């Protein structure tokens, strides 16, 4: 009996001819195999998506950790420059209208730090005009990425930038008035990119996340 004979017991009819059951089995197997391959593809894509999310999350954490480490290094360098300034001038950089007005215990928004930060920059860099070209005695060389506006801008400096893109805080209020600060010399800090109060709240919790010299 051939595959084209009519009325075989185990075949399927199609257009007057009989298709042997072995063809039906192979067709079904092919269909099942195609469906299984599609499922595999979906699983692989899902796994890749999850792994990509984990990698991005880890990279973000690493960048933040690196920024904190850099801020600690820069605060140490700025503090050392202030000590050198004091050795020459008898006092730390201080100004009645800027650094002595900034209350480090109550000011949580880096936007309010710029005038005091700019004063500190001018005293330590020797750049009295803020044009990024020191002409006086310099106690610290500032890299372009430590200044605001940030590179590639070469506009007049408005503040010393922390690694999170905000102004460093610098206050001599405690030394001048006996309140509104932490150190009897000067307070120097970065908010570490933490949102201004009241997020998170209370403010003490927010300050615990700062990078500071007290």
N, C-alpha and C positions, 0 to 999 in steps of 0.2 A: 504494500500500500504506500503511495507517495503522499507528499505534503499537499498536493493539489487535488487529491481525490475528494469527492463529495461525501458528505455524511460520515466523517470519522467520529468515533465515540468521544474522544477527549479534545476536540478542537473548537474553535470559535468561527462563526460564519462572518464573512465580509465580502460583499459584492459577488456572491455566488461561489466563492472559493473558501476553502477551509485553511485557517492559519494554525499551524501546529501549536500545541500548548507550550512547547519549549520557547517559542517566540514571545508568547504572552508573559512568561516568567522572566525572560531576559528584559523585557520592556518595563515590567514592574520593578525589577531590581534596579534598573537604570534610574527610574523615577525616584525611588527611595534613596538611592545614592546621591542624587542631585539635591534632594531636600536636606539630607544630612550635611552636605557640604555647605549649604546656606546657613544652617544652624552653627556650624563651626566658624564660619566667617563672622557671624554676629557675636559669638563668644570672644573671638580674637579681638574684634574692634572694641568690645566692652572692656576687655583686659587692658588694651593699649590706652584707652581713655582714663581708666583708673590709675594706671602707672604714670601717665602724663600729669595728672592732678597731683599725685604724690611728689613727683619731681619738682613741679612748680612750687608746691608748698615748701619743700625742703630748701629750694633755691631762695625763696623769699625769707625764710628764717635765717639762712646763712648770710644774706645781704644785711639784714637787720642787726645780726650779731656783729658783723664786720663794721657796720656804721657805729655801733656802740663802742667797740674797741678803738676805733679811730677818734671818736669824741673824747674818750678817756686820755688818749695820747695828746690830743690837741689842748685839752684843759691843763694837763701837766706842763706842756710847753709854754702856754700862756702864763701860767702861774710862775714858772721860772723866769720868764721875761719881766713879769711884774717885780720879782725880787731884784733883778738886775737894775730895773728902773729905780727902785727904792734905794739901792746902793749908791746910785749917782745923785738922786734928788732928795733923799731923806724921807720921802713919803711915797705911798703907792699912787698910781694914777687916780685922781679924784677930781670931781667937778661938781660945784654946788647946784648947777641947774640940770644935771643929767644923772651921773652915777649916784649922787647923794639923795636923789629923789626916787630912785627905783627901789621898791620894797620887795625883797626876794621872798618874804613870807606870805605875800598876798597877791603878787602879780604872776598870773599863770599863762598869759598870752604873749608869745614871742614878738608879736607886732609892736608891743610896748617896750621892747628892749633895744630898739634900733639906735636911738640917740645915745644911750650910754655905751653901747657896743661900738658905735662909730668913734666916740671920744677915746675909748681904749685903743682902737685901731690906730688912730692918729698919733697917740702918745708912744705906742710901742713900735710902730713902723717908721716913724720919721716922715710920714707923708701928711703934711699939715693941711693940704687941700683936698685930699681924697682922690687925687687923679691917678693913683697907682704908681706914682713915680716918686719914691722917697727922696727928700732933699736934706733932711736933718738926721740926727743920730738914730740908728735903728737898733732896737733890742730884740727884734724877731723878724725873720723874713716870712712873709705871708705868701703861700701858694695861691694861684688864681682861684682854685676851687674852695678857698677859705673865705672868699669875699662875695658880698652881695652888691649889685646884681651878679648872678653867676655867669661863668663863661658860657658862650663866647662873647658876652657883653663886655665892653671895656669902658662902660659909663662910670661916672663918679661913684665911689664906694659909699654905701649907706650903712653897712654893718659887717661884722665878722660872722661868717656863715658856719653853722654846724653841719655835720654830715647828713642831716635830715632836711636841709634846705631852709632852716630857720635861723634867726639871729641868736647868737649866744647871749646869755644874760650876764651882766656885770654890775655889781652894786657895792658902793662904799657907804651906804646909809648907816649901817651898824657902827662903823668906825667914827662916823661924823656925829651921830645923834644918840647912839646907845640903844637904838631899837630899829625894828624893820629889817632885820638881817640875822645872820647866824654866826659869821666869823667876825672877830674884832679887827680884822685886817681888810678883807674883801670877800665877796661872794661871787663865784664864777660857775655858771651852769649851762647845761643844754636840757631842753624839755624832752629830748629823745623822740620827737615826733608825736608825743602824746597830745591828744586834743585838749584845747583850753578848757578850764573849768566851766560848767559843772560836769563835764564828761571826761574821765570817770569821777564819781563823787564818793566820799567827801574829798576836798582838796588834798588832805594829808596822804590819801591813797595815791593820788596823782603824782605828788612830789616824790613818793617812794620810787617811782619809775624814772625819775630824772637822773642825769649824770652830773654830779656836782662835786664841789671841793669842800663840802661840810658833812 
